[in-house]
């Protein structure tokens, strides 16, 4: 397991490299989700995969986390990692860190019920931290973490979303 010092040095090296080569950090990442059956699908990227499903009350088989679980987990993991990096940079020793992601939503919106809001109407991250560090230093590190969180930024600012349909590609390649 990496220590705070190892994390700090790795982040400093990466930041120096990317700072010296503007644009080198701009990449396109791609994940794939393949439908299996019913509402079950598998999300894969970079050698990792997770089977996803919906609860039986929503027509699924309870075979894995749903998209809401994954979005909250993505935000919570990113916020946690951003905090660990910021604490390493600011030399904030801690013994325990937990981020709880709370959201408000109307499930009816995702089902197309007229007038119901779609998506989250509020998102909150609650941080439980055990540390003897100075509160001012902790607050500074937390501000840094929130500013630098990639997924936090996806949640907090508009990002263009597009969709493309490639119809019958498998049939076309068989012909």
Secondary structure in CASP SS format (residue, H / E / C, confidence):
PFRMAT SS
TARGET T0000
AUTHOR 0000-0000-0000
METHOD secondary structure of the structure
MODEL  1
X C 1.00
X C 1.00
X C 1.00
X H 1.00
X H 1.00
X H 1.00
X H 1.00
X H 1.00
X H 1.00
X H 1.00
X H 1.00
X H 1.00
X H 1.00
X H 1.00
X H 1.00
X H 1.00
X H 1.00
X H 1.00
X H 1.00
X H 1.00
X C 1.00
X C 1.00
X C 1.00
X C 1.00
X C 1.00
X C 1.00
X C 1.00
X C 1.00
X C 1.00
X C 1.00
X C 1.00
X E 1.00
X E 1.00
X E 1.00
X E 1.00
X E 1.00
X E 1.00
X C 1.00
X C 1.00
X E 1.00
X E 1.00
X E 1.00
X E 1.00
X E 1.00
X E 1.00
X C 1.00
X C 1.00
X E 1.00
X E 1.00
X E 1.00
X E 1.00
X E 1.00
X C 1.00
X C 1.00
X C 1.00
X H 1.00
X H 1.00
X H 1.00
X C 1.00
X C 1.00
X C 1.00
X C 1.00
X C 1.00
X C 1.00
X E 1.00
X C 1.00
X H 1.00
X H 1.00
X H 1.00
X H 1.00
X H 1.00
X H 1.00
X H 1.00
X H 1.00
X H 1.00
X H 1.00
X H 1.00
X H 1.00
X H 1.00
X H 1.00
X H 1.00
X H 1.00
X H 1.00
X H 1.00
X H 1.00
X H 1.00
X H 1.00
X H 1.00
X H 1.00
X C 1.00
X C 1.00
X C 1.00
X C 1.00
X C 1.00
X C 1.00
X E 1.00
X E 1.00
X E 1.00
X E 1.00
X E 1.00
X E 1.00
X E 1.00
X E 1.00
X E 1.00
X E 1.00
X C 1.00
X H 1.00
X H 1.00
X H 1.00
X H 1.00
X C 1.00
X C 1.00
X C 1.00
X C 1.00
X C 1.00
X C 1.00
X C 1.00
X C 1.00
X C 1.00
X E 1.00
X E 1.00
X E 1.00
X E 1.00
X E 1.00
X E 1.00
X E 1.00
X E 1.00
X E 1.00
X E 1.00
X E 1.00
X C 1.00
X C 1.00
X C 1.00
X C 1.00
X H 1.00
X H 1.00
X H 1.00
X H 1.00
X H 1.00
X H 1.00
X H 1.00
X H 1.00
X H 1.00
X H 1.00
X H 1.00
X H 1.00
X H 1.00
X H 1.00
X C 1.00
X H 1.00
X H 1.00
X H 1.00
X H 1.00
X H 1.00
X H 1.00
X H 1.00
X C 1.00
X C 1.00
X C 1.00
X C 1.00
X C 1.00
X C 1.00
X C 1.00
X C 1.00
X C 1.00
X C 1.00
X C 1.00
X C 1.00
X H 1.00
X H 1.00
X H 1.00
X H 1.00
X H 1.00
X H 1.00
X C 1.00
END
